[in-house]
Amino acid sequence: MKRWILGLCAALLTMSQLAHAELELVITEGVDSARPIGIIPFQWEGGGAAPVDMASVIASDLRRSGKFSPVAPNAMPQTPTSEADINYAAWTALGVDALVTGSVSKNADGNYVINYQLIDVVRGQLTNGESRGLEDGKLVQTSDHVLLNNRATVRTNRLRQYAHRISDVVYEKLTGEKGAFLTRISYVVIDDNSDYPYQLRIADYDGYNEQLVLKSKQPLMSPSWSPDGNKLAYVSFENQQSQIFIMDITNGTREMVASFPRHNGSPRFSPDGKKLAMVLSKSGSLQVYVMDLQTKAMKQVTDGRANNTEAFWDPSGQSMIFTSDRGGKPQIYRVNLADGSTERLTWQGSQNLGGQLTPDGRYLVMVNRSDSGYNIAKQDLKTGAVQILTKTFLDESPSIAPNGGMVIYSSVNNKSNELSLVSIDGRFKARLPATSGRVRAPSWGPFL
């Protein structure tokens, strides 16, 4: 029971400037059946080296989705800089049906001009790079094989961010699903060699552009994003007891919202950002409560002698899932917020805890306990089918990307906690090891 009940934590908090990125993604398992795609190195129209390798960022993003397998630059039959230079037959021979080409140049203002195209290789080969259609009853040349042809001007410090934006646009165009590469994560780093060993940080989803938000001589726990991505709720222990705070990460201001007797933990914003779910033990056992953030009015959601914790909102905001030991061992339940009716969702495995729902409400992602240890698993809520997504011995704290395509979680590797990624279908896996410290409690932020 000690593993799944969130412990008390303490914090002595200060703001900090940008820190050097300490996470570097390492691919541990690729996708043999993923769709081949060509991300051509962007032409750099300037002296020296390009400030950001745009194509490399885009290729890495698409690979991590588990749905695409970008062709390595040294395996490309050519590196065309424009649609007119594409050898369609050479690319289709590799099984590639889509290409991304682009260029980056610097303008007189010191900003960067980015042009990029997404090309349908199959359609381009069939039409020999030229398509014809009717316009006002006349046969005219069209460019149906050019799926995207976009241009943008960005500042130097936004180049990598805009590469993620291109990844999102390409991903959505090819899959029909919204991309989640232009998002951020939060997590807790524990560095025993630091004067402030407990650190709450945020970064791009791939570990770049890391920023230290809070540092403490006492533990920090359970960061959770607001729906607008401007605030983090977290647990602290500043007055010899656990307390819940909400921090505005844009200006560093914060508000203490819960300081009840004994345990205050597991804060989670509602989908509309107007309420905060939390776990309190002021009545004895752990119970789920909801606070109206404007009025501070509290409503108790669960009751009884069992411990009920780790609440997570249904995307509709009409119900919640939570972990409870009411059946003897931790399992995941759903409660209807209107009438309080409750049903058990998980049955496979000796324990299931730390549940989250995908944005479409179809899947439950959780920590599943079996003979192989604690692993991240996915349950189809319609069929009940359970799929184990990870294989390491101790995985915990799963957090789902806002498009439902990937899961970030904390895992143990070489006796140290680090962050890992797995695609929702389990086909792609990667680690984000820190250069110092242990990394825990990841939380995936909303779309930017």
C-alpha positions as CSV (number, residue, x, y, z in Angstrom):
1,M,0.0,0.0,0.0
2,K,2.9,2.3,0.7
3,R,3.9,2.4,-3.0
4,W,0.6,3.8,-4.3
5,I,-0.4,6.2,-1.6
6,L,1.4,9.5,-2.3
7,G,3.8,10.4,0.5
8,L,4.0,13.7,2.3
9,C,6.4,16.2,0.8
10,A,8.1,19.5,1.8
11,A,9.4,22.4,-0.2
12,L,11.4,25.6,0.3
13,L,10.7,27.3,-3.0
14,T,12.5,29.8,-5.1
15,M,12.4,30.9,-8.7
16,S,15.3,30.3,-11.1
17,Q,16.3,31.3,-14.7
18,L,16.7,28.9,-17.6
19,A,18.8,25.9,-16.8
20,H,20.8,23.8,-19.3
21,A,18.9,20.9,-20.7
22,E,19.7,17.7,-18.8
23,L,17.6,15.2,-20.6
24,E,18.6,13.5,-23.8
25,L,16.3,11.1,-25.6
26,V,17.8,7.7,-26.3
27,I,15.7,5.3,-28.5
28,T,15.4,1.8,-26.9
29,E,13.0,0.2,-29.2
30,G,12.0,1.2,-32.7
31,V,9.1,0.4,-35.0
32,D,9.7,-2.1,-37.9
33,S,6.1,-1.7,-39.3
34,A,6.0,2.1,-39.1
35,R,5.3,4.1,-42.3
36,P,8.5,5.2,-44.1
37,I,8.8,8.9,-44.7
38,G,11.5,11.2,-46.1
39,I,12.5,14.3,-44.2
40,I,15.0,15.9,-46.5
41,P,17.7,18.1,-44.8
42,F,16.5,21.7,-45.0
43,Q,18.6,23.9,-47.3
44,W,20.5,26.5,-45.3
45,E,20.8,29.7,-47.2
46,G,23.4,31.4,-45.1
47,G,27.0,31.2,-44.0
48,G,28.4,28.7,-41.5
49,A,26.2,26.0,-40.0
50,A,22.4,26.3,-39.6
51,P,21.5,27.3,-36.0
52,V,19.0,24.4,-35.8
53,D,18.8,21.2,-37.8
54,M,15.1,21.5,-38.6
55,A,14.9,18.2,-40.5
56,S,16.5,16.3,-37.6
57,V,14.0,17.6,-35.1
58,I,11.0,16.8,-37.4
59,A,12.3,13.3,-38.1
60,S,12.8,12.6,-34.4
61,D,9.3,13.9,-33.6
62,L,7.7,11.7,-36.2
63,R,9.7,8.6,-35.2
64,R,8.7,9.0,-31.6
65,S,5.0,8.8,-32.5
66,G,5.5,5.2,-33.4
67,K,3.7,5.7,-36.7
68,F,6.6,6.9,-39.0
69,S,10.1,5.6,-39.8
70,P,12.1,8.5,-41.3
71,V,14.7,7.4,-43.8
72,A,18.3,8.0,-42.6
73,P,20.0,10.9,-44.5
74,N,22.8,8.5,-45.7
75,A,20.2,6.1,-47.1
76,M,18.3,8.8,-49.1
77,P,18.5,8.3,-52.9
78,Q,18.7,12.1,-53.2
79,T,18.3,15.3,-51.2
80,P,16.1,17.6,-53.3
81,T,15.7,21.2,-52.2
82,S,12.4,21.7,-54.1
83,E,9.5,19.8,-55.4
84,A,10.7,20.1,-59.0
85,D,13.9,18.2,-58.2
86,I,12.2,15.1,-56.7
87,N,12.9,11.7,-58.3
88,Y,9.6,10.1,-57.5
89,A,10.5,6.6,-58.7
90,A,13.6,6.5,-56.5
91,W,11.5,7.3,-53.4
92,T,8.7,4.9,-54.1
93,A,11.3,2.2,-54.6
94,L,12.1,2.6,-50.9
95,G,8.4,2.4,-50.0
96,V,8.3,6.1,-49.2
97,D,5.0,7.8,-50.0
98,A,5.6,11.2,-48.4
99,L,8.5,13.7,-48.4
100,V,9.1,16.9,-46.4
101,T,11.5,19.4,-48.0
102,G,12.4,22.9,-46.9
103,S,14.8,25.8,-46.6
104,V,15.9,28.3,-43.9
105,S,17.3,31.8,-44.7
106,K,18.0,34.8,-42.6
107,N,16.3,38.1,-43.4
108,A,17.5,41.7,-43.0
109,D,15.8,41.9,-39.5
110,G,17.9,39.0,-38.2
111,N,14.9,36.7,-38.2
112,Y,14.7,33.4,-40.0
113,V,12.4,32.6,-43.0
114,I,11.3,29.0,-43.2
115,N,9.7,27.5,-46.3
116,Y,8.6,23.8,-46.2
117,Q,6.5,21.5,-48.4
118,L,4.9,18.1,-47.8
119,I,4.8,16.1,-51.0
120,D,2.6,13.0,-51.8
121,V,5.2,10.9,-53.6
122,V,2.8,8.3,-55.0
123,R,0.5,10.9,-56.5
124,G,3.6,12.8,-57.8
125,Q,4.9,9.7,-59.6
126,L,1.6,8.9,-61.2
127,T,1.3,12.5,-62.6
128,N,5.0,12.9,-63.2
129,G,5.1,15.8,-60.8
130,E,2.3,17.5,-62.6
131,S,-1.5,17.2,-62.1
132,R,-4.2,18.5,-64.3
133,G,-7.8,19.5,-63.4
134,L,-10.7,21.5,-64.7
135,E,-11.1,25.1,-63.9
136,D,-14.0,27.1,-65.6
137,G,-14.3,24.2,-68.0
138,K,-10.6,24.3,-69.0
139,L,-7.9,21.8,-68.4
140,V,-5.2,23.5,-66.1
141,Q,-2.2,22.4,-64.2
142,T,-2.7,21.8,-60.5
143,S,-0.4,20.7,-57.6
144,D,-2.6,18.1,-55.9
145,H,0.6,16.2,-54.9
146,V,1.8,19.1,-52.9
147,L,-0.1,18.6,-49.6
148,L,1.5,21.5,-47.8
149,N,3.4,24.6,-49.0
150,N,3.9,26.9,-46.0
151,R,6.1,29.8,-45.1
152,A,6.9,31.4,-41.7
153,T,9.3,34.0,-40.2
154,V,10.5,33.2,-36.7
155,R,13.2,34.5,-34.2
156,T,16.3,32.5,-33.6
157,N,15.2,31.2,-30.2
158,R,11.9,29.9,-31.8
159,L,13.5,27.8,-34.6
160,R,13.4,24.5,-32.7
161,Q,9.9,25.3,-31.5
162,Y,8.8,25.9,-35.0
163,A,10.3,22.6,-36.1
164,H,7.9,21.0,-33.6
165,R,5.1,23.0,-35.2
166,I,6.0,21.6,-38.6
167,S,6.0,18.1,-37.1
168,D,2.5,18.7,-35.7
169,V,1.2,20.0,-39.1
170,V,2.7,17.1,-41.1
171,Y,1.5,14.5,-38.5
172,E,-2.0,15.8,-38.7
173,K,-2.1,16.0,-42.5
174,L,-0.9,12.4,-42.8
175,T,-2.8,10.8,-40.0
176,G,-5.9,13.0,-39.4
177,E,-4.9,13.2,-35.8
178,K,-3.6,16.3,-34.0
179,G,0.2,16.3,-33.3
180,A,1.5,16.8,-29.7
181,F,5.1,17.7,-30.4
182,L,4.7,21.4,-29.6
183,T,4.0,20.6,-25.9
184,R,5.9,20.6,-22.6
185,I,6.4,18.3,-19.7
186,S,7.0,18.9,-16.0
187,Y,8.9,16.6,-13.7
188,V,10.7,16.4,-10.4
189,V,14.5,16.0,-10.3
190,I,16.2,14.7,-7.1
191,D,19.9,15.7,-7.1
192,D,21.5,14.6,-3.8
193,N,24.6,16.6,-4.6
194,S,22.8,19.9,-4.8
195,D,22.1,22.3,-1.9
196,Y,18.5,22.2,-3.1
197,P,18.1,18.5,-4.0
198,Y,14.4,18.6,-5.0
199,Q,13.8,20.5,-8.2
200,L,10.6,21.0,-10.2
201,R,11.4,21.5,-13.8
202,I,9.6,22.0,-17.2
203,A,10.9,21.3,-20.7
204,D,9.9,20.6,-24.2
205,Y,8.4,17.2,-24.5
206,D,11.7,15.8,-25.8
207,G,13.8,17.2,-22.9
208,Y,15.1,20.4,-24.6
209,N,14.8,23.9,-23.3
210,E,14.7,22.8,-19.7
211,Q,13.7,25.4,-17.1
212,L,14.0,25.2,-13.3
213,V,10.7,26.4,-11.8
214,L,11.1,25.5,-8.1
215,K,13.9,24.3,-5.9
216,S,13.7,22.9,-2.4
217,K,15.6,21.4,0.4
218,Q,12.6,19.2,1.0
219,P,10.7,16.8,-1.3
220,L,8.4,18.0,-4.1
221,M,5.7,15.8,-5.6
222,S,2.8,15.5,-8.0
223,P,3.0,18.4,-10.5
224,S,-0.1,18.8,-12.6
225,W,-0.7,21.2,-15.5
226,S,-3.7,23.6,-15.8
227,P,-5.6,23.2,-19.1
228,D,-4.2,26.5,-20.4
229,G,-0.6,25.4,-19.7
230,N,0.2,28.5,-17.5
231,K,-0.1,27.0,-14.1
232,L,1.2,24.0,-12.1
233,A,-0.4,22.5,-9.1
234,Y,2.0,20.6,-6.8
235,V,2.4,19.2,-3.3
236,S,4.8,20.8,-0.8
237,F,5.7,20.6,2.9
238,E,6.6,24.1,4.1
239,N,5.0,24.2,7.5
240,Q,5.7,20.7,8.7
241,Q,2.7,19.3,6.9
242,S,1.8,18.5,3.3
243,Q,0.1,21.4,1.4
244,I,-1.1,21.9,-2.1
245,F,0.0,25.0,-4.1
246,I,-0.8,26.4,-7.5
247,M,2.0,28.3,-9.2
248,D,1.6,30.6,-12.2
249,I,4.8,29.7,-14.1
250,T,4.6,32.8,-16.3
251,N,5.3,35.1,-13.4
252,G,6.2,32.9,-10.4
253,T,3.3,33.8,-8.2
254,R,1.7,31.1,-6.2
255,E,-1.3,30.3,-4.0
256,M,-1.7,27.7,-1.2
257,V,-5.1,26.1,-1.8
258,A,-5.1,23.1,0.7
259,S,-3.5,22.7,4.1
260,F,-5.9,20.4,5.9
261,P,-4.8,18.1,8.8
262,R,-2.7,15.1,7.8
263,H,-2.4,14.3,4.1
264,N,-3.0,16.8,1.2
265,G,-2.0,15.4,-2.2
266,S,-2.7,14.4,-5.8
267,P,-3.9,17.7,-7.2
268,R,-5.5,17.6,-10.6
269,F,-7.2,20.4,-12.6
270,S,-10.6,19.8,-14.1
271,P,-10.9,19.9,-17.9
272,D,-12.2,23.4,-17.8
273,G,-9.6,24.5,-15.2
274,K,-12.2,25.8,-12.8
275,K,-11.9,23.0,-10.2
276,L,-9.1,21.0,-8.6
277,A,-9.4,17.4,-7.5
278,M,-7.3,16.4,-4.5
279,V,-6.8,13.7,-2.0
280,L,-7.3,14.5,1.7
281,S,-7.2,12.4,4.9
282,K,-8.8,15.0,7.2
283,S,-11.6,12.5,8.0
284,G,-9.3,9.5,8.6
285,S,-8.8,7.5,5.4
286,L,-7.7,9.0,2.1
287,Q,-10.7,10.4,0.2
288,V,-11.1,12.3,-3.1
289,Y,-12.4,15.9,-2.9
290,V,-13.1,18.6,-5.5
291,M,-12.4,22.3,-4.8
292,D,-14.1,25.1,-6.7
293,L,-11.0,27.3,-7.4
294,Q,-13.0,30.6,-7.4
295,T,-15.1,30.1,-4.2
296,K,-12.8,27.5,-2.5
297,A,-16.0,25.4,-1.8
298,M,-15.1,21.8,-1.2
299,K,-17.1,18.7,-2.2
300,Q,-16.3,15.2,-1.0
301,V,-16.4,12.7,-3.9
302,T,-15.6,9.3,-2.2
303,D,-16.2,8.1,1.3
304,G,-16.0,4.9,3.5
305,R,-13.2,3.2,5.3
306,A,-11.2,2.4,2.1
307,N,-8.3,4.5,0.9
308,N,-9.3,6.3,-2.3
309,T,-6.6,8.3,-4.2
310,E,-5.1,9.3,-7.5
311,A,-8.2,10.9,-9.0
312,F,-8.2,11.7,-12.7
313,W,-10.9,13.5,-14.6
314,D,-12.9,12.0,-17.4
315,P,-12.4,14.3,-20.5
316,S,-16.1,15.3,-20.2
317,G,-15.6,16.4,-16.6
318,Q,-18.7,14.4,-15.6
319,S,-16.9,11.6,-13.9
320,M,-13.6,10.6,-12.4
321,I,-11.4,7.5,-12.1
322,F,-9.5,6.8,-8.9
323,T,-7.5,4.1,-7.2
324,S,-9.0,2.4,-4.2
325,D,-8.2,-0.6,-2.0
326,R,-11.8,-1.2,-1.2
327,G,-11.5,-4.7,-2.7
328,G,-8.4,-5.6,-0.7
329,K,-5.7,-4.5,-3.2
330,P,-5.5,-1.3,-5.3
331,Q,-7.7,-1.3,-8.4
332,I,-9.2,1.5,-10.5
333,Y,-12.8,2.7,-10.2
334,R,-15.0,5.3,-11.9
335,V,-17.4,7.5,-10.0
336,N,-20.2,9.5,-11.6
337,L,-20.0,13.0,-10.2
338,A,-23.7,13.7,-10.5
339,D,-25.1,10.8,-8.5
340,G,-22.0,9.2,-6.8
341,S,-22.5,5.8,-8.4
342,T,-19.2,3.9,-8.7
343,E,-18.0,1.0,-10.8
344,R,-14.8,-1.0,-10.9
345,L,-12.9,-0.8,-14.2
346,T,-9.8,-3.0,-13.7
347,W,-9.8,-6.8,-13.1
348,Q,-6.6,-8.2,-14.7
349,G,-3.4,-8.1,-12.6
350,S,-3.0,-8.3,-8.9
351,Q,-3.0,-4.5,-8.7
352,N,-3.8,-1.5,-11.0
353,L,-3.1,2.1,-10.0
354,G,-2.1,5.5,-11.2
355,G,-4.8,5.5,-13.9
356,Q,-5.3,8.1,-16.6
357,L,-7.8,8.3,-19.5
358,T,-6.8,9.1,-23.1
359,P,-8.4,12.4,-24.4
360,D,-11.0,10.5,-26.4
361,G,-12.0,8.5,-23.3
362,R,-11.4,5.2,-25.0
363,Y,-8.3,3.9,-23.1
364,L,-7.3,3.6,-19.5
365,V,-3.5,3.9,-19.1
366,M,-2.3,2.6,-15.7
367,V,0.4,0.9,-13.7
368,N,-0.3,-2.8,-13.7
369,R,1.2,-5.2,-11.2
370,S,1.9,-8.8,-12.3
371,D,4.6,-11.4,-11.9
372,S,7.0,-9.4,-14.1
373,G,6.7,-6.3,-11.8
374,Y,5.1,-2.9,-12.2
375,N,4.5,-2.0,-15.8
376,I,2.6,0.6,-17.8
377,A,-0.5,-1.0,-19.4
378,K,-3.4,0.1,-21.5
379,Q,-7.0,-1.1,-21.2
380,D,-9.7,-0.7,-23.8
381,L,-12.7,0.4,-21.9
382,K,-15.1,-1.0,-24.5
383,T,-13.7,-4.5,-24.7
384,G,-11.8,-4.7,-21.4
385,A,-8.7,-6.0,-23.3
386,V,-5.4,-5.1,-21.6
387,Q,-2.1,-4.6,-23.3
388,I,1.2,-4.3,-21.4
389,L,3.2,-1.4,-23.0
390,T,6.5,-1.6,-21.1
391,K,8.8,-4.3,-19.9
392,T,11.1,-2.8,-17.3
393,F,10.9,-3.9,-13.7
394,L,9.5,-0.8,-12.0
395,D,7.4,1.7,-14.0
396,E,5.2,4.4,-12.4
397,S,3.5,7.8,-12.8
398,P,2.2,7.5,-16.4
399,S,1.1,10.7,-18.1
400,I,-0.6,10.8,-21.5
401,A,0.2,13.3,-24.3
402,P,-2.8,15.6,-25.1
403,N,-3.4,13.8,-28.4
404,G,-3.4,10.4,-26.7
405,G,-0.5,9.2,-28.9
406,M,2.3,8.8,-26.4
407,V,2.8,8.2,-22.7
408,I,5.6,9.5,-20.5
409,Y,6.4,7.7,-17.2
410,S,9.1,7.2,-14.6
411,S,11.1,4.0,-14.7
412,V,14.1,2.5,-13.0
413,N,17.2,1.9,-15.1
414,N,20.6,1.1,-13.6
415,K,19.1,1.6,-10.1
416,S,18.1,5.2,-10.9
417,N,14.8,6.8,-11.8
418,E,14.5,8.3,-15.2
419,L,11.8,9.3,-17.7
420,S,10.7,7.1,-20.5
421,L,8.4,7.4,-23.5
422,V,6.2,4.7,-25.1
423,S,3.8,5.1,-28.0
424,I,0.2,4.3,-27.1
425,D,0.4,1.2,-29.2
426,G,3.6,0.1,-27.5
427,R,5.7,-0.1,-30.6
428,F,8.1,2.7,-29.9
429,K,10.1,3.2,-26.7
430,A,12.7,5.7,-25.6
431,R,14.4,6.9,-22.5
432,L,15.2,10.5,-21.4
433,P,18.0,10.0,-18.9
434,A,19.2,13.0,-16.9
435,T,22.9,13.7,-16.6
436,S,22.5,14.1,-12.9
437,G,19.9,13.2,-10.4
438,R,16.8,11.0,-10.4
439,V,13.8,12.0,-12.4
440,R,10.2,11.3,-11.2
441,A,6.6,12.3,-11.4
442,P,6.3,13.4,-15.0
443,S,3.2,15.4,-16.2
444,W,2.5,16.0,-19.9
445,G,1.2,19.5,-20.5
446,P,-1.6,20.6,-22.8
447,F,-1.4,21.7,-26.5
448,L,0.4,25.1,-26.9
